[in-house]
Amino acid sequence: MENQYDYSFLTDSFDIACQAIRDTEWVTNPADSSNSDKGIIRLGETVWLHRAHLGIGSWQQARLADNTLRYVQHHDFIHEQFDAE
C-alpha cells in the first residue's frame, strides 16, 4: 500500500532560494559526521533555507531539490536575489 500522506508542510517554510557558489557537501547529522549520510551539491545548484534559521550556526538545515531536508554549510551559498558577479 502506498503512503498517501502529504508531508509538504514540513518543507513549505524553506522558502529562501540559495545557489551554491562552489561544490559542497550536505549531511544528515552534522553533530556526528562519522555516522551521517553525505552527498554533494554542485556549483550552481539551488537549495532552500528556512527564514527563521538563517545564519544560526555553521550548519543550516536546507530543503534540497528532491524535497529532502539535509544540513549544509550556509557560507557555501548565496541568496539567488543577489548578483553573484
Beta strands, then each sheet from edge to edge (+ up, - down):
strand 1: 14-20
strand 2: 24-27
strand 3: 38-41
strand 4: 46-50
strand 5: 59-63
strand 6: 69-73
strand 7: 77-79
sheet 1: 3+ 2- 6+ 5- 4+ 1- 7+
end
